Amino acid sequence: MDKNVVENIITSLEKKFAKESPFVTDQGKVLEYLGMMLYFSVRGKVKLSMYDYVRKILEEVPEDMTGTAKCLWQDICLRLMKAVKSSVRKRHKSSTT
């Protein structure tokens, strides 16, 4: 794609949306944006990872996190967070041994 076309699209988007939040642009092979790592190393494909972002959040969750949920959605989130935290710990242990 022509670089000028890309820059014109970015400029148009910045005029409309950058007032609420700064616009981030990068034309490299790896981009970090909103906690996501976007990898553009294979032409025509993108690989998305939030591993580091999720790990950081889970590191901040208290070890003794217990309780009951007030609604179904909170209960689902609580179970999911505990399961992901356990999985990350297992993965971390296996990668360090």
Beta strands, then each sheet from edge to edge (+ up, - down):
strand 1: 30-33
strand 2: 36-39
strand 3: 47-49
sheet 1: 1+ 2- 3+
end
